[in-house]
Amino acid sequence: MKLLEIIKESFATLRLNKMRTGLAALGIIIGIGSVIALISIGRGSQPSHY
């Protein structure tokens, strides 16, 4: 298969499974957000050295 055919087929599959695609994207967004929040909380709890 050519690369262009693979890309077209993958987007067609994503359009067919809209609910699954949306839930997967939401899970990724929530996961990245929670990691960023935990890192910022951890850095905020450390004492500052001036």
KAQUIMO-V823493 format. One line per field, one symbol per residue. psi: psi as a letter, one per 30 degrees, with the letter a starting at -180 (. if undefined). A space follows every 10 residues. Layout:
psi->???
This chain:
psi->kleeeeeeee eeeeeeieee eeeeeeeeee eeeeeeeeee eeeffkkkj.
